[in-house]
Amino acid sequence: MSQTERQFDEVAAACRDIFSKKMKDYGASWRILRPQSVTDQIFIKANRVRSIETKGVSKVDEGIRPELIAIVNYGIIGLIQLELGFAETDDLTYDRGLELYNKYMQQAKDLMMAKNHDYDEAWRTMRIQSYTDLILMKIYRTKQIEDNQGKTLISEGIDANYFDMINYSVFGLIKMDEDK
């Protein structure tokens, strides 16, 4: 197992732990969110990260790490919502929620490993702030695709953008762990 694969798995386990605990606390209350609302939640998190990076200080006692974890988890929620559609109620069991979570986290890892091969781990030389900007760019792209009712002429779809947001957040979390 490569260093990157091991680091991805460690970050994924931390994100899954938070998702699992929140599923225990709240159930799958997020099932009522339409995809646009999921995208807006990710925007809120990414915008806060950028604000903390720009201002250098946070007035709420949570830093960048929890926000990046939230982007990973909302990205996976977005992928689940794209697959299942939104619901009028909390219609997902804990076990099924984790099964879907694991499915999409594995797909994100597989995509990351393939791109990592092709790009020769270029992400390792990037700054964490660049991941934030790329996530925000992917959010704006996603919003535009949503506004176009999911139709694109040449671009990847909403799901590809969610996967990229997840993986940029994972990169940020790995780099934060390395900087400790």
C-alpha positions in Angstrom: 0.0 0.0 0.0 1.4 3.4 -1.0 1.8 6.3 1.4 -1.0 8.2 -0.3 -3.3 5.3 -0.2 -2.6 4.8 3.6 -3.1 8.5 4.2 -6.3 8.5 2.2 -7.6 5.6 4.3 -6.7 7.4 7.6 -8.5 10.6 6.5 -11.5 8.5 5.2 -11.8 6.7 8.5 -11.9 10.0 10.4 -14.6 11.4 8.1 -16.6 8.2 8.3 -16.4 8.3 12.1 -18.0 11.7 12.1 -20.6 10.7 9.5 -21.4 7.6 11.5 -21.8 9.4 14.8 -24.0 12.1 13.2 -26.2 9.3 11.7 -26.6 7.9 15.2 -27.5 11.4 16.6 -29.7 12.7 13.8 -30.5 9.7 11.6 -30.5 10.5 7.9 -32.3 13.8 8.3 -30.2 15.0 5.4 -32.3 12.9 3.0 -34.7 15.8 2.7 -32.0 18.0 1.1 -32.3 18.6 -2.6 -29.0 18.5 -4.5 -28.9 22.3 -4.7 -29.1 22.5 -0.9 -26.3 20.1 -0.5 -24.2 22.2 -2.9 -25.0 25.3 -0.8 -24.0 23.5 2.4 -20.6 22.7 0.8 -20.3 26.3 -0.3 -20.9 27.5 3.3 -18.1 25.2 4.5 -15.7 26.1 1.8 -16.4 29.8 2.1 -15.7 29.6 5.9 -12.4 27.9 5.2 -11.4 30.6 2.8 -12.5 33.3 5.3 -10.3 31.7 8.0 -7.4 31.4 5.6 -7.8 35.1 4.5 -8.4 36.6 7.9 -6.0 34.3 9.8 -8.4 34.1 12.7 -11.7 32.4 13.5 -14.3 33.7 16.0 -16.0 30.4 16.3 -14.0 27.7 18.1 -13.7 25.4 15.1 -10.9 25.5 12.6 -10.4 24.5 9.1 -10.1 20.7 9.7 -13.8 20.2 10.7 -14.9 22.2 7.7 -12.9 20.0 5.3 -14.3 16.9 7.0 -17.8 18.4 6.5 -17.1 19.0 2.8 -16.1 15.3 2.4 -19.2 14.2 4.1 -21.6 16.5 2.3 -19.9 15.6 -1.0 -20.8 11.9 -0.3 -24.3 13.0 0.8 -24.6 14.8 -2.5 -23.6 11.6 -4.4 -26.2 9.6 -2.4 -28.8 12.2 -3.1 -28.0 12.1 -6.9 -28.4 8.3 -6.8 -31.5 8.0 -4.6 -33.2 11.4 -5.2 -34.2 13.5 -2.2 -36.9 12.2 0.2 -39.7 13.7 2.1 -38.7 11.9 5.3 -35.7 10.2 6.9 -36.1 7.0 4.9 -32.6 5.5 5.2 -31.4 3.1 7.9 -28.1 3.6 9.7 -26.7 0.5 8.0 -27.8 1.4 4.5 -26.5 5.0 5.0 -23.0 3.6 5.9 -23.1 1.2 3.1 -23.8 4.0 0.6 -21.2 6.2 2.3 -18.6 3.4 2.0 -19.5 2.9 -1.7 -18.9 6.5 -2.6 -15.8 6.9 -0.4 -14.3 3.9 -2.3 -15.2 5.4 -5.6 -13.6 8.7 -4.5 -10.4 6.8 -3.5 -10.3 4.9 -6.8 -10.6 8.1 -8.7 -8.0 9.8 -6.6 -5.6 6.9 -7.1 -6.1 6.9 -10.9 -5.6 10.7 -11.1 -2.7 10.5 -8.7 -1.0 8.1 -11.0 -1.5 10.4 -14.1 -0.6 13.6 -12.3 2.4 12.2 -10.4 1.1 13.4 -7.0 1.2 17.0 -8.1 -1.2 17.8 -5.2 1.6 17.3 -2.7 3.4 20.5 -4.0 0.3 22.6 -3.8 -0.7 24.9 -1.0 -3.8 24.0 1.1 -5.3 27.4 0.1 -5.3 26.2 -3.6 -7.5 23.3 -2.6 -9.9 25.7 -1.1 -10.0 27.8 -4.2 -10.4 24.7 -6.4 -13.3 23.5 -4.2 -15.0 26.9 -4.5 -14.5 26.8 -8.3 -16.1 23.3 -8.4 -19.0 24.6 -6.3 -19.6 27.4 -8.8 -19.4 24.9 -11.7 -21.9 22.7 -9.9 -24.3 25.5 -9.2 -24.2 26.4 -12.9 -24.9 22.8 -14.0 -27.8 22.7 -11.4 -29.1 26.0 -12.9 -29.0 24.3 -16.3 -31.0 21.4 -15.0 -28.0 19.1 -15.1 -27.3 19.6 -18.8 -23.8 20.2 -20.0 -22.4 20.5 -23.5 -18.9 19.2 -22.9 -18.3 19.2 -19.2 -18.5 16.5 -16.6 -21.6 16.3 -14.5 -22.5 17.2 -10.9 -21.2 13.9 -9.6 -17.7 14.4 -11.0 -17.6 17.8 -9.3 -18.6 16.3 -5.9 -15.9 13.7 -6.3 -13.3 16.4 -7.0 -14.5 18.4 -3.9 -14.2 15.3 -1.8 -10.7 14.6 -3.0 -9.4 18.2 -2.7 -10.7 18.2 0.9 -8.9 14.8 1.5 -5.7 16.3 0.2 -6.1 19.3 2.5 -6.7 17.0 5.5 -3.6 14.9 4.6 -1.4 18.0 4.3 -2.7 19.3 7.6 -1.9 16.0 9.2 1.6 16.1 7.7 2.2 19.6 9.0 1.4 18.6 12.6 
